[in-house]
Amino acid sequence: MAGSIGCCNPYPWGGAELSVPAFMETIEVIAGADASTAWCLTQCCVCSMAAAYLDRATAAEIFGPSHGIVAWGPPAPSEARVVDGGYLVTGKWNFASGGHQASWLGGQSFVIERDGSPRRRSNGAPLVRMMLLPIAKVDLADAWHVLGLNGTGSDSYAVANLFVPERFSFGRDEAAERKETGTLYHFSGSNVYACGFAALALGVARKVLSALIEVANAKQPSGSKRSLRDNNAVHAEIGRAEARLRSARAYLYGTAREAWDEVSTSGALGDSQKIQIRLASTWAIHESAKVVDAAYQRLGATAIFANNLFERRFRDMHTVTQQLQGRVSFYENVGQVLLGLEPDAPLFST
């Protein structure tokens, strides 16, 4: 499977099956060059974890070709009606980052029985399965007109009564359907998304801070007797930004390594580690945004021109903070758990 996005593909099929910290390092480096590229890579690599839940023949069919890339967006109202051999799928989903390069798109869908009733889990909750949809059978809508991360092409997509064979569906992160036992696959896709997108934010912030230092060494602001390099306020801002970025990075990577070690030892990721991943990733995203904001403000008019790197990275960063993994409400949810309360929103599946 050398042709597929292999960071998170299983070893048996030619994937790298990277550890979560190694995956984060990869994304962080790429994000320093281009956030949209890093975003699509994060998205599609995590989607490729689907290979661990499919039978090998199906996984080879999807991920084997050089264009074997899967992308998907978050859950949306949709249904998969049970028919002979599979499902008839109807739905519309959003945020298909990397979808224009993908050969398959995924759509999480509520399973509907032949009599029209929802199929339910043992606890009574509706059953949702991921349906893998050939890109040629999907209608992509031009919907991605946004502030930042413009290069991700995170458009909407839809199908109507599309037949999906049973083997092209799976329960996302369902342990009972997991066919590979590597450490990576004991993390949920949401765990890895959180770590990857937080590492992306760190990579963007590091690039912007390095560029601020470079510009400060050369810029003489209009009407000022001192260069930025000789400005005490700039000195202090750079020092604070460096501390902010290093501490957020240490917290995020430390949390990811602790989680990886726990799974390697016990074979399972505990709820406490999942909570810490959620907290550390949210913190890293918003601390990174503060670094970018500080640099943007200190640079004055230099930061607003498209021919400099600051303007685009400012927009990209503030798009990252608005994405699901950057929700500030997660702080409240973590606090609720630490107080022994039921969180207002799920911390592990988002």
Residue pairs with C-beta under 8 A, 6 or more apart in sequence:
1 9
1 13
1 14
1 15
1 51
1 59
1 60
1 63
1 64
1 68
2 14
3 63
3 64
3 65
3 66
3 67
3 68
4 13
4 14
4 15
4 48
4 63
4 64
4 65
4 68
4 69
5 41
5 44
5 45
5 48
5 69
6 14
6 15
6 16
6 48
7 15
7 16
7 18
7 23
7 26
7 41
7 45
7 48
8 15
8 16
8 17
8 18
8 23
8 45
8 46
8 48
8 49
8 184
8 192
9 15
9 16
9 17
9 48
9 49
9 51
9 63
10 17
10 51
10 52
10 180
10 182
10 185
11 17
11 182
12 56
12 180
13 51
13 56
13 59
13 60
13 63
13 64
15 48
15 51
17 182
17 184
18 26
18 184
19 183
19 184
19 260
20 184
20 187
20 191
20 192
20 195
20 256
20 259
20 260
21 253
21 256
21 257
21 260
23 45
23 192
23 195
23 196
23 199
24 195
24 196
24 198
24 199
24 252
24 253
24 256
25 199
26 41
27 38
27 41
27 42
27 196
27 199
27 200
27 203
28 38
28 199
28 200
28 202
28 203
28 206
29 203
30 37
30 38
30 41
30 203
31 38
31 39
31 199
31 200
31 201
31 202
31 203
31 204
31 207
32 203
32 204
32 206
32 207
33 207
34 151
35 148
35 149
35 200
35 203
35 204
35 313
35 316
35 317
35 320
36 149
36 150
36 151
36 152
36 316
37 151
38 200
38 203
39 97
39 98
39 149
39 152
39 197
39 200
39 320
40 71
40 97
40 98
40 101
40 151
40 152
40 153
41 98
42 193
42 196
42 197
42 200
43 71
43 97
43 98
43 152
43 193
44 69
44 70
44 71
44 97
44 98
44 101
44 102
45 196
46 189
46 192
46 193
46 196
47 69
47 70
47 71
47 72
47 106
47 189
48 63
48 69
48 70
49 184
49 185
49 189
49 192
50 59
50 62
50 70
50 106
50 130
50 132
50 170
50 172
51 59
51 62
51 63
51 180
52 178
52 179
52 180
52 182
52 184
52 185
53 170
53 171
53 172
53 174
53 177
53 178
53 179
54 62
54 167
54 170
54 179
55 167
55 179
56 179
58 167
58 168
62 68
62 70
62 103
62 104
62 132
62 168
63 70
65 103
67 101
67 103
68 103
68 104
69 98
69 101
69 102
69 103
69 104
70 102
70 103
70 104
70 105
70 106
70 132
71 96
71 97
71 98
71 99
71 101
71 102
71 104
71 105
71 106
72 93
72 96
72 105
72 106
72 107
72 108
72 130
73 93
73 94
73 95
73 96
73 97
73 154
73 156
73 157
74 93
74 94
74 95
74 108
74 324
75 93
75 108
75 128
76 91
76 92
76 93
76 94
76 107
76 108
77 91
77 92
78 89
78 90
78 91
78 92
78 93
78 107
78 108
78 109
78 110
79 89
79 90
79 91
79 109
79 110
79 111
79 112
80 87
80 88
80 89
80 109
80 110
80 111
80 112
80 129
80 131
80 164
80 169
81 87
81 88
81 89
81 90
81 112
81 114
82 111
82 112
82 113
82 114
82 119
83 114
83 163
85 165
85 166
86 163
86 164
86 165
86 166
86 167
86 168
86 169
87 109
87 111
87 129
87 131
87 163
87 164
87 166
87 169
88 161
88 162
88 163
88 164
89 107
89 109
89 131
89 133
89 159
89 161
89 162
89 163
89 164
90 159
90 160
90 161
90 162
91 107
91 109
91 158
91 159
92 156
92 157
92 158
93 105
93 107
93 108
93 156
93 157
93 158
94 143
94 154
94 156
95 154
95 156
96 102
96 105
96 140
96 153
96 154
96 155
96 156
96 157
97 152
97 153
97 154
98 152
98 153
99 105
99 135
99 140
99 153
99 154
99 155
99 157
100 140
100 153
100 155
101 153
102 135
103 134
103 135
104 132
104 133
104 134
104 135
105 132
105 133
105 135
105 138
105 157
106 130
106 131
106 132
106 133
107 130
107 131
107 133
107 157
107 159
108 128
108 129
108 130
108 131
108 172
109 128
109 129
109 130
109 131
110 118
110 126
110 127
110 128
111 118
111 119
111 126
111 127
111 128
111 129
112 118
112 119
113 119
118 126
118 127
119 126
119 127
120 126
120 127
121 127
128 171
128 172
129 169
129 170
129 171
129 172
130 169
130 170
130 171
130 172
131 164
131 168
131 169
132 164
132 168
132 169
133 157
133 159
133 162
133 164
137 159
137 162
138 157
138 158
138 159
139 157
139 158
139 159
140 155
140 156
140 157
141 155
141 156
141 157
141 158
142 155
143 155
143 156
144 150
144 152
144 153
144 154
144 155
146 154
146 319
147 315
147 318
147 319
148 312
148 314
148 315
148 316
148 317
148 318
148 319
148 320
149 315
149 316
149 319
149 320
170 177
171 177
172 189
173 188
173 189
173 190
173 349
178 185
183 260
183 263
183 264
184 192
186 263
186 267
186 268
186 269
187 259
187 263
187 269
188 269
188 274
188 348
188 349
190 348
190 349
190 350
191 259
191 269
191 274
191 277
191 348
193 325
194 277
194 278
194 281
194 282
194 325
195 252
195 256
195 277
195 281
197 281
197 285
197 320
197 323
197 325
197 326
198 252
198 280
198 281
198 282
198 284
198 285
198 288
198 325
199 252
199 284
200 320
201 284
201 285
201 288
201 289
201 317
201 320
201 321
201 326
202 245
202 248
202 249
202 252
202 284
202 288
204 288
204 292
204 313
204 316
204 317
204 320
205 245
205 287
205 288
205 289
205 291
205 292
205 317
206 245
207 309
207 313
208 291
208 292
208 295
208 296
208 309
208 310
208 313
208 314
208 317
209 238
209 241
209 242
209 245
209 291
209 295
211 295
211 309
211 310
212 238
212 241
212 295
212 298
212 299
213 238
215 228
215 299
215 302
216 227
216 228
216 229
216 231
216 234
216 238
216 298
217 227
217 228
217 229
218 227
218 229
219 227
219 228
219 229
219 299
219 302
220 226
220 227
220 228
221 227
221 228
221 300
224 231
228 234
228 298
233 298
234 298
237 294
237 298
240 294
241 290
241 291
241 294
241 295
244 287
244 290
244 291
245 287
245 288
245 291
247 287
248 283
248 284
248 287
248 288
249 284
251 280
251 283
251 284
252 280
252 281
252 283
252 284
254 280
255 273
255 276
255 277
255 279
255 280
256 277
256 280
258 273
258 276
259 269
259 273
259 274
259 276
259 277
262 268
262 269
262 270
262 273
263 269
271 348
274 347
274 348
275 334
275 337
275 338
275 347
278 330
278 333
278 334
278 347
278 348
279 330
279 331
279 334
281 325
282 325
282 326
282 327
282 328
282 330
282 331
285 320
285 321
285 325
285 326
286 321
286 326
286 328
288 317
288 320
289 317
289 318
289 320
289 321
292 313
292 314
292 317
293 314
295 303
295 310
296 303
296 310
296 314
297 303
299 310
302 308
302 310
303 310
303 311
303 314
304 310
304 311
305 311
306 312
320 326
324 350
327 350
329 344
329 345
330 345
330 347
332 344
333 343
333 344
333 345
333 347
334 343
334 347
336 342
336 343
336 344
337 343
337 347
